[in-house]
C-alpha cells in the first residue's frame, strides 16, 4: 500500500527563470520525461511552487511504498539540487537553499489519497 509523503525546498531562481522548471526537473527525474502516459512509473507525485521575488518555495507530494520513501526522496533532492533545466521554453537555473521532509497537511489529504491510489 502506498503512503503519501511531502518534501519542501527553498530555491533561488534566476530572475527570468521559469518557476515551473524545478517541478519539471522532479518529473523528469521520477518519470524519465515530463510527457508520459498515465501515472508516473516511479512515484505518483505533484509539485507546487510559490514565487516571491527570486525565491521559490517548492512542495512535492509523492506516493510510494514505505520502503521506497528514502530512494524517491533522494531522487527529488537530486532533481532540485541539479540547479538547472533546459526545457522547450529555454533554460532555467536555480540554487537549492534548503530542503526537508515534512508532513502532509490537512488541506492536502484528499489530493494525497488520490496520489496513493495512483491517479
Number of C-alpha atoms within 10 A of each C-alpha: 8 19 16 24 22 21 19 20 20 21 23 21 24 16 13 10 17 18 25 17 24 29 22 21 25 24 24 18 19 20 19 14 14 16 10 12 8 9 13 19 12 16 23 24 26 17 18 15 18 13 16 10 10 14 19 23 17 21 21 21 22 26 26 22 12 12 9 14 18 11 10 19 18 11 15 24 20 14 21 28 19 15 18 19 22 12 13 6 8 10 13 20 20 25 17 18 13 14 17 12 13 13 12 17 10 8 8 12 12 10 16 25 15 14 22 21 15 17 13
